[in-house]
């Protein structure tokens, strides 16, 4: 808790406190892997929990201070900033700070914050925190996994750290059990690391940051921040659940590499699975975060095509159709966030207008979306000779007898198209414009069509 006070941060940094915390955490994890038993293992679990919490608070406090410096409305002298309380446990403030840092980009990062992140990263912080998360999964240490993932989200705001994450591989005595850093994050998001809702939420927030679309908080302001005329400072593309910075700026090479590795680690399958009715996916917060991550990934055409082939839009349509009145009041913001992100994702995948999807709580428009998707993915069987016969009749009715004869000869339609052997009548509007000398020909065409038993409008 002392690390939540800005006055303690500089002395703590000067003494190398962050590296000491990493060393302590790494030692606890190593002891656990060595099979330490009894009271020593129990003490190691407790020490690891508090060490990971201290690392998280250290990084979050630096993050909150950096966000204040970036916001001109929050600016002021150092004395004023130091007097303002910082709460690393406030998820809303941390989410807004992540968006502020992400929006400014690498060039706008405050020096003290980047130094703090680099201290963690240079001290093998990525490997230690990932190992701690894996170790927590072995012993089902929910708090250790949660704190380590939350700390990873802060340091992954820096593109250089995300680049390092892509190259990390955690070795194991069993070669088959070794995992990449991205695989650990995907397993945590899917509940395979620790089957706990809060751990999954932390992992999904981390994945969103890696994808390049850090999620806003679950509150009414973020749900309505994109409305026209909003005076709230969050009224921009990065602050609402259905808008991303990719809507205005193309993703950079680092983000594209993250997308590719996330796909290689079955990230799309895991995220889509969270939206298909699994037990943990019943939490609207988990659904919203998974949907936002897919929303960020769907800006890659190849990934968007994969989502189209998996018919994810049908599953999302079913979830969006659910009556929000049936949800608990405390979940209203999470439910609304999910509906916004899901509507945008369905819009990108199906090409439908987002607003029409949001406004239809009735089933009609959603059923139209489902029908369109079903028709698009349905195979239609037909007799090719019948199609050729229809083309032959159309050529005749269009006054192209030579082309019709060539088609008939090359396709071998002799004897199979008696029904189309005579030209079909022209439209009445064309007859009215015909010269009187052609009236007889038109009458003959009508008579021929009538003898063949065809409707006059077959063309």
Order of alpha helices (4+ residues) and beta strands (2+ residues): alpha-alpha-alpha-alpha-alpha-alpha-alpha-alpha-alpha-beta-beta-alpha-alpha-alpha-alpha-alpha-alpha-alpha-alpha-alpha-alpha-alpha-alpha-alpha-alpha-alpha
